[in-house]
Each structure stands twice: as structure tokens, then as C-alpha cells.
């Protein structure tokens, strides 16, 4: 489904250089539930951004169904990302002046799909947010904000979810609830790849990839 081949990514700063990915190769098969773990600075987020078409490796390829996504024109890659990939961020990235409903609807706009109210209400009901559709993000709990972010990622019916520390800002019980939601989504056929620092949460995945210094260990 998606694979990264011999990818390297180096960041330069005033104190020197950091190799975020180091000749990195990794394959994701359709329907997998994968955790990516490792210490801070090991390259986890860089890997996720590369897989999602948001960070071009210095070397190597990212292949989607045998096509190199970074050989595509920028607009084609943006459309692929909008339709096929759902991103879930640790900081949620909700738009503060939009309601819960509007934060989910905007994903359909970006994917150039019709804004279907019934569809949006359905996904919010699944996330137990149907009584919060007119609320702003700052009127929600942290766990509710993360569920809005998941609903926004799911509304366009992507093939794959990429979640960067989706439980990092949550208390243990809420974190487990969010992982259960992601597992349910996976059981429905979606491919899910998530980053976590928590070894107990990593064990909930069907496959765990541990990264250190930009390499799989």
C-alpha cells in the first residue's frame, strides 16, 4: 500500500546537523494497525510527515501503489493527501473560531467533496459528539477535542490514518479510550499508523516499529 525506500532526511541548525531518517526502509500493508515508538528526536514525526506527503526526503522514495509520490506535481500530491490520508495531530490543530461541525466540514472542502450534513452528523455521533456540534473547541474537554480531530480525519473516508502522538496530551483513561477508537476504525478496514511514547499503548498495535537515530531497531 505505502512504502518508504532508503530514505534519508537531515536537518541543519546552528549547532550542527541532525539525521532524522537514515537510509530508512519500511512498508505498510493495507489494513495494518502499526505503532511507531522511540525516544524524542529519533525521527518518528519526520517519518510520518514523509509518509503523508508533507516532507520530501533528501534521498530515497515514498511509494503509494508503486508510484513515487514525490515525483508527482505539488497539486496532485495535495489532492492525494486530501483524499487518501487522514492526519491526527497531538495538538489537534482545530480552528478555534469554527464550531465542531465546521471543523469537520472543512476537511470535505479541502478534498473538494460535497459538504454532506447527514454524513458529518453521523461521524460526530460515532465519536459521541452529536450534542456538541455548535460548540467551539475551547468549550470542549481535551478528549473531546481529540475526537473532533479524529472525526475530521475520517469524514473524507481516507484509506489510511496517520496519527502523531494522538494520546500525548491526554490522561491515561482518555488515552486508552482514543486508542480503542483507533482500533475500532482499524477493525472496519482502515490502515492506522500511530506514534506513541507509551510502551503499553504501543503493545495494542498488531505491529510495533521502534526507531532510534533515524533507523529501525
N, CA, C and O of each residue as an XYZ file, in Angstrom:
868
protein
N       0.826     -1.203      0.000
C       0.000      0.000      0.000
C       0.866      1.262      0.000
O       0.724      2.129     -0.861
N       1.762      1.344      0.979
C       2.646      2.507      1.092
C       3.994      2.032      1.617
O       4.059      1.268      2.580
N       5.059      2.482      0.986
C       6.378      2.109      1.489
C       7.369      3.234      1.258
O       7.254      4.031      0.327
N       8.334      3.258      2.138
C       9.412      4.240      2.041
C      10.699      3.448      1.823
O      10.969      2.481      2.535
N      11.488      3.864      0.839
C      12.648      3.094      0.420
C      13.932      3.914      0.544
O      14.089      4.937     -0.122
N      14.843      3.459      1.397
C      16.186      4.047      1.540
C      16.125      5.572      1.674
O      16.873      6.301      1.022
N      15.225      6.027      2.527
C      15.028      7.466      2.694
C      15.966      8.041      3.742
O      16.207      7.438      4.788
N      16.488      9.217      3.436
C      17.296      9.970      4.390
C      16.755     11.386      4.481
O      16.279     11.946      3.494
N      16.831     11.955      5.668
C      16.389     13.333      5.875
C      17.273     13.954      6.937
O      17.355     13.453      8.059
N      17.940     15.056      6.580
C      18.842     15.739      7.502
C      18.383     17.163      7.711
O      18.025     17.857      6.760
N      18.393     17.594      8.950
C      18.051     18.973      9.288
C      19.323     19.684      9.750
O      20.122     19.137     10.510
N      19.484     20.906      9.275
C      20.662     21.702      9.629
C      20.251     22.843     10.567
O      19.245     23.513     10.336
N      21.023     23.052     11.607
C      20.766     24.173     12.515
C      22.108     24.702     13.009
O      23.166     24.185     12.650
N      22.048     25.729     13.829
C      23.274     26.439     14.206
C      24.234     25.582     15.030
O      25.424     25.885     15.115
N      23.717     24.511     15.636
C      24.572     23.645     16.453
C      25.082     22.432     15.672
O      25.791     21.593     16.229
N      24.729     22.332     14.398
C      25.189     21.195     13.600
C      24.072     20.610     12.765
O      23.163     21.332     12.355
N      24.124     19.320     12.507
C      23.113     18.642     11.705
C      22.517     17.473     12.479
O      23.164     16.883     13.344
N      21.263     17.152     12.147
C      20.567     16.023     12.765
C      20.032     15.135     11.653
O      19.325     15.612     10.766
N      20.360     13.853     11.690
C      19.841     12.892     10.715
C      18.543     12.306     11.263
O      18.559     11.397     12.093
N      17.416     12.841     10.786
C      16.121     12.382     11.278
C      15.748     11.018     10.699
O      15.140     10.196     11.385
N      16.112     10.777      9.430
C      15.941      9.468      8.806
C      17.273      9.068      8.201
O      17.954      9.883      7.578
N      17.637      7.816      8.387
C      18.968      7.369      7.986
C      18.841      6.070      7.179
O      18.788      4.981      7.751
N      18.791      6.194      5.847
C      18.638      5.036      4.953
C      17.473      4.171      5.424
O      17.621      2.972      5.661
N      16.319      4.806      5.554
C      15.151      4.198      6.202
C      14.270      3.503      5.171
O      13.891      4.107      4.167
N      13.944      2.233      5.415
C      13.032      1.477      4.561
C      11.970      0.803      5.432
O      12.273      0.255      6.491
N      10.713      0.855      4.963
C       9.595      0.421      5.785
C       8.371      0.286      4.888
O       8.148      1.124      4.015
N       7.582     -0.758      5.094
C       6.407     -0.996      4.254
C       5.151     -1.137      5.105
O       5.160     -1.785      6.152
N       4.075     -0.520      4.635
C       2.775     -0.595      5.308
C       1.819     -1.340      4.392
O       1.649     -0.973      3.230
N       1.200     -2.377      4.915
C       0.228     -3.132      4.134
C      -1.192     -2.684      4.488
O      -1.457     -2.227      5.600
N      -2.080     -2.823      3.532
C      -3.461     -2.411      3.724
C      -4.075     -3.121      4.921
O      -3.963     -4.339      5.065
N      -4.731     -2.333      5.785
C      -5.436     -2.892      6.928
C      -4.591     -3.099      8.169
O      -5.088     -3.630      9.162
N      -3.322     -2.694      8.144
C      -2.465     -2.877      9.323
C      -2.789     -1.847     10.409
O      -3.329     -0.773     10.143
N      -2.440     -2.217     11.634
C      -2.552     -1.328     12.798
C      -1.159     -1.274     13.417
O      -0.757     -2.196     14.126
N      -0.424     -0.200     13.150
C       1.005     -0.129     13.436
C       1.298      0.997     14.418
O       0.792      2.110     14.269
N       2.113      0.704     15.417
C       2.620      1.756     16.297
C       4.079      2.019     15.960
O       4.820      1.109     15.590
N       4.477      3.271     16.094
C       5.865      3.688     15.911
C       6.322      4.324     17.219
O       5.748      5.316     17.668
N       7.339      3.759     17.817
C       7.805      4.274     19.104
C       9.301      4.527     19.052
O       9.993      4.104     18.126
N       9.780      5.224     20.065
C      11.191      5.569     20.133
C      11.376      6.841     20.929
O      10.400      7.548     21.181
N      12.600      7.157     21.334
C      12.853      8.362     22.130
C      12.609      9.634     21.336
O      12.518      9.603     20.109
N      12.506     10.740     22.036
C      12.356     12.042     21.376
C      13.550     12.293     20.463
O      14.693     12.011     20.823
N      13.271     12.828     19.280
C      14.332     13.129     18.340
C      14.808     11.949     17.525
O      15.823     12.040     16.834
N      14.081     10.828     17.595
C      14.524      9.624     16.879
C      14.072      9.587     15.425
O      14.526      8.733     14.664
N      13.180     10.505     15.023
C      12.747     10.561     13.633
C      11.309     10.131     13.398
O      10.889     10.000     12.249
N      10.547      9.908     14.462
C       9.180      9.388     14.325
C       8.272     10.345     13.555
O       7.616      9.948     12.592
N       8.239     11.595     13.978
C       7.355     12.562     13.318
C       7.813     12.854     11.892
O       6.991     13.031     10.993
N       9.127     12.901     11.691
C       9.658     13.108     10.334
C       9.212     11.975      9.419
O       8.846     12.208      8.267
N       9.242     10.752      9.931
C       8.783      9.604      9.152
C       7.318      9.750      8.785
O       6.939      9.523      7.636
N       6.490     10.127      9.750
C       5.051     10.247      9.497
C       4.761     11.320      8.456
O       3.916     11.127      7.582
N       5.454     12.441      8.545
C       5.263     13.513      7.573
C       5.724     13.084      6.182
O       5.095     13.435      5.183
N       6.812     12.332      6.114
C       7.286     11.831      4.822
C       6.277     10.869      4.213
O       5.997     10.929      3.016
N       5.729      9.976      5.044
C       4.739      9.013      4.561
C       3.470      9.712      4.077
O       2.811      9.249      3.146
N       3.140     10.821      4.714
C       1.914     11.543      4.361
C       2.083     12.586      3.282
O       1.156     13.353      3.020
N       3.243     12.638      2.648
C       3.442     13.567      1.541
C       3.686     14.993      1.956
O       3.471     15.909      1.163
N       4.136     15.211      3.195
C       4.310     16.568      3.704
C       5.770     16.948      3.933
O       6.059     18.096      4.272
N       6.692     16.008      3.754
C       8.111     16.306      3.971
C       8.938     15.449      3.032
O       9.059     14.238      3.222
N       9.507     16.088      2.016
C      10.262     15.397      0.974
C      11.588     14.897      1.546
O      12.383     15.702      2.031
N      11.848     13.575      1.502
C      13.163     13.093      1.948
C      14.275     13.671      1.070
O      14.054     13.971     -0.103
N      15.461     13.823      1.640
C      16.605     14.273      0.847
C      16.981     13.224     -0.195
O      17.373     13.556     -1.314
N      16.858     11.963      0.186
C      17.142     10.841     -0.715
C      16.093      9.766     -0.484
O      15.429      9.743      0.552
N      15.948      8.866     -1.469
C      15.009      7.769     -1.329
C      13.638      8.098     -1.894
O      13.423      9.169     -2.461
N      12.711      7.157     -1.731
C      11.377      7.280     -2.315
C      10.302      6.935     -1.294
O      10.524      6.165     -0.359
N       9.128      7.529     -1.504
C       7.915      7.109     -0.807
C       6.946      6.656     -1.893
O       6.565      7.439     -2.763
N       6.551      5.381     -1.833
C       5.767      4.783     -2.903
C       4.341      4.496     -2.436
O       4.127      3.876     -1.394
N       3.379      4.954     -3.219
C       1.961      4.642     -2.997
C       1.488      3.822     -4.183
O       1.437      4.317     -5.310
N       1.143      2.571     -3.929
C       0.722      1.682     -5.018
C       1.697      1.754     -6.198
O       1.301      1.881     -7.357
N       2.982      1.668     -5.856
C       4.071      1.613     -6.851
C       4.303      2.914     -7.615
O       4.970      2.907     -8.649
N       3.766      4.023     -7.125
C       4.070      5.339     -7.694
C       4.802      6.174     -6.651
O       4.421      6.183     -5.480
N       5.843      6.870     -7.069
C       6.599      7.717     -6.157
C       5.856      9.035     -5.952
O       5.738      9.831     -6.883
N       5.354      9.268     -4.737
C       4.501     10.438     -4.515
C       5.269     11.755     -4.654
O       4.678     12.784     -4.979
N       6.573     11.727     -4.412
C       7.338     12.966     -4.513
C       7.800     13.249     -5.942
O       8.478     14.245     -6.193
N       7.432     12.371     -6.875
C       7.601     12.676     -8.299
C       6.365     13.337     -8.886
O       6.399     13.846    -10.006
N       5.272     13.330     -8.128
C       4.045     13.970     -8.578
C       4.173     15.485     -8.499
O       4.973     16.016     -7.729
N       3.377     16.164     -9.303
C       3.262     17.615     -9.161
C       2.650     17.936     -7.801
O       1.920     17.127     -7.228
N       2.956     19.122     -7.298
C       2.531     19.509     -5.951
C       1.017     19.397     -5.777
O       0.539     18.935     -4.741
N       0.261     19.824     -6.801
C      -1.196     19.798     -6.701
C      -1.725     18.368     -6.625
O      -2.659     18.089     -5.874
N      -1.128     17.463     -7.401
C      -1.565     16.061     -7.369
C      -1.286     15.451     -6.003
O      -2.112     14.706     -5.475
N      -0.125     15.763     -5.427
C       0.199     15.219     -4.116
C      -0.741     15.790     -3.044
O      -1.143     15.079     -2.124
N      -1.081     17.062     -3.168
C      -2.007     17.677     -2.207
C      -3.390     17.026     -2.295
O      -4.035     16.787     -1.273
N      -3.837     16.744     -3.509
C      -5.129     16.100     -3.674
C      -5.117     14.671     -3.154
O      -6.088     14.221     -2.545
N      -4.026     13.957     -3.392
C      -3.887     12.602     -2.845
C      -3.960     12.638     -1.322
O      -4.656     11.836     -0.698
N      -3.231     13.581     -0.740
C      -3.223     13.703      0.718
C      -4.617     14.050      1.242
O      -5.052     13.510      2.259
N      -5.310     14.945      0.551
C      -6.633     15.374      0.990
C      -7.653     14.244      0.937
O      -8.575     14.201      1.752
N      -7.496     13.333     -0.013
C      -8.485     12.273     -0.204
C      -8.112     10.953      0.471
O      -8.985     10.254      0.986
N      -6.844     10.613      0.472
C      -6.426      9.268      0.887
C      -5.843      9.186      2.293
O      -5.810      8.109      2.887
N      -5.384     10.315      2.831
C      -4.667     10.292      4.107
C      -5.383     11.167      5.130
O      -5.666     12.337      4.873
N      -5.666     10.595      6.274
C      -6.215     11.359      7.386
C      -5.144     11.571      8.434
O      -4.588     10.607      8.960
N      -4.844     12.840      8.746
C      -3.843     13.163      9.763
C      -4.528     13.476     11.091
O      -5.534     14.184     11.135
N      -3.967     12.938     12.168
C      -4.421     13.264     13.524
C      -3.196     13.741     14.292
O      -2.207     13.018     14.409
N      -3.266     14.968     14.819
C      -2.102     15.580     15.450
C      -2.255     15.617     16.964
O      -3.366     15.656     17.492
N      -1.120     15.605     17.649
C      -1.109     15.678     19.106
C      -1.762     16.966     19.600
O      -2.445     16.970     20.625
N      -1.548     18.053     18.870
C      -2.101     19.351     19.275
C      -3.448     19.629     18.631
O      -3.958     20.747     18.709
N      -4.029     18.619     17.994
C      -5.375     18.630     17.423
C      -5.496     19.490     16.162
O      -6.132     19.074     15.193
N      -4.887     20.698     16.164
C      -4.945     21.618     15.022
C      -6.374     21.969     14.617
O      -6.679     22.092     13.431
N      -7.243     22.129     15.608
C      -8.595     22.604     15.334
C      -8.563     24.112     15.131
O      -7.686     24.802     15.651
N      -9.527     24.615     14.370
C      -9.621     26.056     14.121
C     -10.523     26.655     15.196
O     -11.712     26.343     15.269
N      -9.953     27.505     16.015
C     -10.621     27.939     17.250
C     -11.924     28.695     17.028
O     -12.817     28.644     17.874
N     -12.047     29.402     15.894
C     -13.258     30.202     15.679
C     -14.339     29.452     14.908
O     -15.388     30.019     14.603
N     -14.090     28.171     14.588
C     -15.091     27.336     13.929
C     -15.711     26.375     14.931
O     -15.055     25.937     15.876
N     -16.972     26.054     14.717
C     -17.659     25.093     15.570
C     -17.142     23.684     15.287
O     -16.395     23.460     14.335
N     -17.549     22.749     16.125
C     -17.198     21.337     15.911
C     -17.633     20.898     14.521
O     -16.859     20.283     13.787
N     -18.874     21.213     14.161
C     -19.396     20.838     12.837
C     -18.537     21.437     11.731
O     -18.186     20.744     10.776
N     -18.199     22.703     11.850
C     -17.420     23.384     10.804
C     -15.993     22.858     10.709
O     -15.419     22.800      9.622
N     -15.420     22.473     11.853
C     -14.065     21.913     11.835
C     -14.016     20.592     11.075
O     -13.010     20.275     10.440
N     -15.092     19.829     11.138
C     -15.147     18.573     10.391
C     -15.475     18.842      8.921
O     -14.894     18.225      8.028
N     -16.402     19.760      8.678
C     -16.815     20.059      7.300
C     -15.664     20.579      6.450
O     -15.629     20.344      5.242
N     -14.729     21.280      7.067
C     -13.638     21.884      6.288
C     -12.783     20.818      5.606
O     -12.190     21.081      4.560
N     -12.713     19.625      6.181
C     -11.944     18.541      5.549
C     -12.568     18.131      4.221
O     -11.856     17.776      3.282
N     -13.901     18.178      4.140
C     -14.573     17.867      2.877
C     -14.309     18.953      1.845
O     -14.144     18.660      0.661
N     -14.269     20.193      2.286
C     -13.944     21.294      1.369
C     -12.555     21.110      0.771
O     -12.358     21.289     -0.431
N     -11.598     20.755      1.614
C     -10.220     20.581      1.136
C     -10.108     19.405      0.169
O      -9.288     19.427     -0.749
N     -10.935     18.379      0.379
C     -10.928     17.219     -0.511
C     -11.815     17.435     -1.731
O     -11.972     16.535     -2.555
N     -12.403     18.646     -1.846
C     -13.282     19.008     -2.961
C     -14.474     18.056     -3.046
O     -14.889     17.644     -4.129
N     -15.012     17.720     -1.872
C     -16.202     16.883     -1.804
C     -17.381     17.715     -1.291
O     -17.201     18.740     -0.634
N     -18.579     17.249     -1.607
C     -19.784     17.929     -1.152
C     -19.883     17.860      0.365
O     -19.636     16.814      0.964
N     -20.246     18.981      0.982
C     -20.449     19.000      2.435
C     -21.810     18.381      2.723
O     -22.851     18.998      2.497
N     -21.783     17.165      3.220
C     -22.988     16.371      3.471
C     -23.295     16.407      4.967
O     -22.601     15.775      5.763
N     -24.333     17.144      5.345
C     -24.642     17.333      6.760
C     -24.944     15.996      7.451
O     -24.492     15.757      8.571
N     -25.698     15.141      6.788
C     -26.047     13.849      7.386
C     -24.789     13.039      7.671
O     -24.674     12.399      8.716
N     -23.857     13.072      6.739
C     -22.596     12.342      6.891
C     -21.787     12.898      8.061
O     -21.215     12.137      8.842
N     -21.740     14.230      8.181
C     -20.985     14.863      9.269
C     -21.612     14.546     10.617
O     -20.906     14.204     11.566
N     -22.927     14.656     10.707
C     -23.609     14.344     11.966
C     -23.385     12.885     12.337
O     -23.226     12.556     13.513
N     -23.372     12.008     11.331
C     -23.155     10.589     11.582
C     -21.799     10.310     12.195
O     -21.692      9.538     13.147
N     -20.751     10.937     11.651
C     -19.407     10.691     12.178
C     -19.247     11.316     13.558
O     -18.545     10.767     14.407
N     -19.894     12.466     13.794
C     -19.828     13.083     15.120
C     -20.600     12.260     16.147
O     -20.206     12.191     17.312
N     -21.685     11.644     15.725
C     -22.425     10.760     16.624
C     -21.572      9.547     16.981
O     -21.578      9.097     18.127
N     -20.849      9.025     16.013
C     -19.951      7.890     16.263
C     -18.881      8.258     17.280
O     -18.465      7.422     18.082
N     -18.434      9.515     17.245
C     -17.427      9.999     18.186
C     -18.044     10.523     19.486
O     -17.353     11.113     20.317
N     -19.360     10.300     19.653
C     -20.105     10.747     20.846
C     -20.029     12.261     21.023
O     -19.827     12.773     22.124
N     -20.198     12.962     19.897
C     -20.115     14.424     19.906
C     -21.348     15.079     19.300
O     -21.330     16.280     19.030
N     -22.414     14.323     19.081
C     -23.581     14.875     18.395
C     -24.249     15.998     19.188
O     -24.970     16.815     18.615
N     -24.015     16.044     20.504
C     -24.573     17.131     21.326
C     -23.598     18.287     21.482
O     -23.807     19.173     22.311
N     -22.516     18.279     20.676
C     -21.501     19.333     20.778
C     -21.258     20.018     19.430
O     -20.266     20.732     19.280
N     -22.128     19.821     18.464
C     -21.812     20.270     17.097
C     -21.690     21.786     16.979
O     -20.993     22.272     16.088
N     -22.348     22.545     17.853
C     -22.296     24.001     17.773
C     -21.260     24.596     18.725
O     -21.112     25.816     18.795
N     -20.550     23.750     19.450
C     -19.552     24.240     20.392
C     -18.260     24.608     19.672
O     -17.934     24.046     18.626
N     -17.538     25.549     20.242
C     -16.199     25.888     19.778
C     -15.190     24.989     20.487
O     -15.493     24.451     21.552
N     -13.999     24.818     19.919
C     -13.011     23.932     20.544
C     -12.711     24.255     22.004
O     -12.529     23.342     22.810
N     -12.655     25.549     22.359
C     -12.318     25.891     23.746
C     -13.453     25.614     24.727
O     -13.308     25.811     25.933
N     -14.577     25.158     24.197
C     -15.701     24.769     25.052
C     -15.762     23.252     25.260
O     -16.713     22.731     25.841
N     -14.745     22.566     24.781
C     -14.693     21.109     24.868
C     -13.578     20.665     25.794
O     -12.632     21.411     26.048
N     -13.698     19.436     26.300
C     -12.595     18.836     27.046
C     -11.481     18.454     26.065
O     -11.688     18.437     24.852
N     -10.305     18.150     26.604
C      -9.181     17.741     25.761
C      -9.524     16.472     24.977
O      -9.232     16.372     23.786
N     -10.144     15.511     25.654
C     -10.530     14.276     24.981
C     -11.548     14.508     23.877
O     -11.481     13.873     22.824
N     -12.495     15.419     24.112
C     -13.485     15.752     23.076
C     -12.821     16.427     21.882
O     -13.184     16.157     20.738
N     -11.851     17.303     22.139
C     -11.134     17.942     21.039
C     -10.414     16.898     20.179
O     -10.398     17.004     18.952
N      -9.825     15.899     20.821
C      -9.148     14.864     20.046
C     -10.142     14.056     19.231
O      -9.823     13.638     18.118
N     -11.336     13.826     19.753
C     -12.351     13.094     18.991
C     -12.838     13.913     17.800
O     -13.168     13.350     16.756
N     -12.886     15.231     17.947
C     -13.205     16.085     16.799
C     -12.138     15.937     15.720
O     -12.442     15.840     14.531
N     -10.868     15.922     16.166
C      -9.768     15.763     15.211
C      -9.852     14.424     14.478
O      -9.558     14.346     13.285
N     -10.254     13.375     15.192
C     -10.418     12.064     14.557
C     -11.584     12.099     13.563
O     -11.482     11.564     12.459
N     -12.687     12.732     13.964
C     -13.838     12.852     13.062
C     -13.451     13.606     11.792
O     -13.856     13.223     10.694
N     -12.674     14.669     11.937
C     -12.224     15.442     10.777
C     -11.362     14.586      9.849
O     -11.463     14.688      8.627
N     -10.520     13.748     10.438
C      -9.673     12.874      9.624
C     -10.485     11.799      8.911
O     -10.144     11.397      7.799
N     -11.558     11.332      9.545
C     -12.341     10.228      8.995
C     -13.390     10.659      7.983
O     -13.789      9.852      7.144
N     -13.849     11.899      8.034
C     -15.016     12.316      7.264
C     -14.824     12.139      5.763
O     -15.798     11.912      5.046
N     -13.608     12.237      5.278
C     -13.371     12.101      3.837
C     -13.126     10.648      3.422
O     -12.793     10.364      2.272
N     -13.300      9.727      4.395
C     -13.164      8.299      4.132
C     -11.796      7.952      3.548
O     -11.719      7.359      2.472
N     -10.716      8.312      4.242
C      -9.374      8.062      3.714
C      -9.016      6.584      3.764
O      -9.641      5.808      4.487
N      -8.018      6.206      2.998
C      -7.528      4.826      3.036
C      -6.674      4.569      4.275
O      -6.569      3.438      4.750
N      -6.065      5.641      4.788
C      -5.076      5.465      5.849
C      -5.131      6.626      6.829
O      -5.306      7.777      6.431
N      -4.982      6.317      8.121
C      -4.867      7.335      9.156
C      -3.436      7.357      9.682
O      -2.870      6.313     10.004
N      -2.857      8.549      9.766
C      -1.538      8.750     10.353
C      -1.721      9.637     11.580
O      -2.158     10.782     11.467
N      -1.388      9.105     12.742
C      -1.642      9.819     13.995
C      -0.330     10.071     14.731
O       0.374      9.132     15.105
N      -0.010     11.339     14.935
C       1.230     11.734     15.598
C       0.951     12.005     17.075
O       0.413     13.054     17.430
N       1.319     11.059     17.927
C       1.087     11.154     19.385
C      -0.368     11.540     19.683
O      -0.601     12.541     20.360
N      -1.346     10.775     19.197
C      -2.751     11.166     19.389
C      -3.207     11.132     20.837
O      -4.266     11.667     21.167
N      -2.406     10.499     21.720
C      -2.775     10.427     23.133
C      -1.804     11.187     24.024
O      -1.887     11.098     25.249
N      -0.876     11.939     23.415
C       0.195     12.566     24.180
C      -0.265     13.583     25.198
O       0.382     13.752     26.231
N      -1.379     14.273     24.929
C      -1.861     15.312     25.842
C      -3.016     14.841     26.721
O      -3.678     15.649     27.372
N      -3.257     13.528     26.736
C      -4.436     13.007     27.406
C      -4.081     12.247     28.678
O      -2.980     11.712     28.804
N      -5.024     12.205     29.622
C      -4.836     11.384     30.809
C      -4.927      9.915     30.409
O      -5.455      9.601     29.342
N      -4.415      8.999     31.258
C      -4.350      7.589     30.870
C      -5.678      6.983     30.426
O      -5.714      6.237     29.447
N      -6.768      7.287     31.125
C      -8.058      6.696     30.761
C      -8.529      7.202     29.399
O      -8.984      6.421     28.563
N      -8.415      8.529     29.181
C      -8.824      9.091     27.902
C      -7.931      8.585     26.775
O      -8.397      8.342     25.662
N      -6.642      8.430     27.073
C      -5.711      7.896     26.079
C      -6.135      6.499     25.638
O      -6.122      6.186     24.448
N      -6.515      5.657     26.609
C      -6.982      4.319     26.266
C      -8.260      4.364     25.449
O      -8.440      3.563     24.532
N      -9.149      5.294     25.772
C     -10.394      5.442     25.015
C     -10.105      5.809     23.557
O     -10.738      5.284     22.641
N      -9.140      6.718     23.351
C      -8.791      7.132     21.995
C      -8.174      5.977     21.223
O      -8.483      5.785     20.048
N      -7.305      5.205     21.867
C      -6.703      4.046     21.192
C      -7.761      3.012     20.834
O      -7.669      2.370     19.789
N      -8.765      2.845     21.691
C      -9.854      1.919     21.376
C     -10.623      2.385     20.139
O     -11.024      1.570     19.309
N     -10.827      3.699     20.020
C     -11.490      4.243     18.836
C     -10.673      3.948     17.584
O     -11.215      3.529     16.561
N      -9.354      4.174     17.677
C      -8.491      3.913     16.523
C      -8.506      2.429     16.163
O      -8.461      2.079     14.984
N      -8.568      1.554     17.170
C      -8.626      0.111     16.906
C      -9.940     -0.248     16.234
O      -9.963     -1.072     15.319
N     -11.026      0.353     16.674
C     -12.323      0.105     16.034
C     -12.297      0.542     14.574
O     -12.836     -0.136     13.700
N     -11.662      1.683     14.324
C     -11.532      2.181     12.950
C     -10.728      1.187     12.118
O     -11.070      0.905     10.970
N      -9.660      0.662     12.706
C      -8.847     -0.345     12.018
C      -9.657     -1.608     11.736
O      -9.536     -2.194     10.661
N     -10.481     -2.031     12.694
C     -11.306     -3.223     12.509
C     -12.314     -3.054     11.377
O     -12.798     -4.035     10.813
N     -12.626     -1.801     11.051
C     -13.539     -1.518      9.941
C     -12.818     -1.503      8.600
O     -13.441     -1.292      7.560
N     -11.493     -1.728      8.623
C     -10.749     -1.854      7.378
C      -9.756     -0.754      7.077
O      -9.039     -0.824      6.079
N      -9.699      0.268      7.926
C      -8.757      1.357      7.696
C      -7.353      0.970      8.160
O      -7.187      0.273      9.161
N      -6.363      1.426      7.428
C      -4.975      1.291      7.857
C      -4.677      2.407      8.847
O      -4.973      3.571      8.576
N      -4.100      2.066      9.979
C      -3.818      3.060     11.023
C      -2.347      2.930     11.433
O      -1.873      1.842     11.763
N      -1.639      4.063     11.405
C      -0.257      4.138     11.874
C      -0.195      5.253     12.915
O      -0.541      6.397     12.619
N       0.242      4.930     14.125
C       0.272      5.963     15.161
C       1.610      5.963     15.898
O       2.238      4.923     16.093
N       2.019      7.160     16.298
C       3.228      7.350     17.099
C       2.845      7.394     18.568
O       1.829      7.986     18.935
N       3.657      6.770     19.402
C       3.436      6.859     20.842
C       4.758      6.715     21.589
O       5.667      6.013     21.146
N       4.844      7.393     22.730
C       5.977      7.196     23.646
C       5.647      6.138     24.697
O       6.522      5.687     25.435
N       4.376      5.752     24.753
C       3.908      4.871     25.816
C       4.039      3.404     25.387
O       3.329      2.973     24.479
N       4.933      2.624     26.022
C       5.130      1.227     25.604
C       3.894      0.368     25.769
O       3.702     -0.587     25.015
N       3.040      0.691     26.754
C       1.811     -0.080     26.945
C       0.838      0.153     25.794
O       0.180     -0.781     25.334
N       0.747      1.394     25.331
C      -0.124      1.682     24.193
C       0.447      1.087     22.910
O      -0.304      0.629     22.049
N       1.767      1.092     22.782
C       2.395      0.510     21.591
C       2.037     -0.965     21.449
O       1.913     -1.474     20.336
N       1.873     -1.649     22.579
C       1.565     -3.076     22.549
C       0.171     -3.367     22.003
O      -0.124     -4.503     21.630
N      -0.690     -2.344     21.954
C      -2.040     -2.544     21.431
C      -2.046     -2.706     19.918
O      -3.032     -3.170     19.345
N      -0.957     -2.328     19.275
C      -0.864     -2.443     17.822
C      -0.573     -3.880     17.423
O      -0.082     -4.672     18.227
N      -0.879     -4.208     16.177
C      -0.542     -5.532     15.640
C       0.944     -5.634     15.298
O       1.513     -6.725     15.263
N       1.561     -4.474     15.045
C       2.996     -4.446     14.743
C       3.580     -3.163     15.321
O       3.026     -2.080     15.132
N       4.680     -3.290     16.013
C       5.348     -2.119     16.589
C       6.700     -1.919     15.925
O       7.514     -2.840     15.861
N       6.930     -0.721     15.438
C       8.210     -0.336     14.858
C       8.910      0.596     15.836
O       8.373      1.650     16.179
N      10.092      0.224     16.285
C      10.849      1.095     17.186
C      11.991      1.740     16.417
O      12.736      1.079     15.693
N      12.105      3.058     16.599
C      13.099      3.837     15.865
C      14.066      4.489     16.844
O      13.667      5.010     17.886
N      15.338      4.450     16.488
C      16.359      5.193     17.220
C      17.326      5.781     16.192
O      17.794      5.081     15.295
N      17.618      7.075     16.333
C      18.553      7.772     15.463
C      18.239      7.559     13.979
O      19.128      7.351     13.152
N      16.938      7.618     13.679
C      16.523      7.554     12.282
C      16.553      6.191     11.641
O      16.440      6.072     10.421
N      16.708      5.140     12.464
C      16.733      3.774     11.941
C      15.782      2.881     12.722
O      15.501      3.128     13.895
N      15.291      1.838     12.058
C      14.516      0.818     12.761
C      15.476     -0.069     13.556
O      16.469     -0.568     13.026
N      15.158     -0.250     14.831
C      15.987     -1.126     15.672
C      15.208     -2.366     16.106
O      15.746     -3.215     16.817
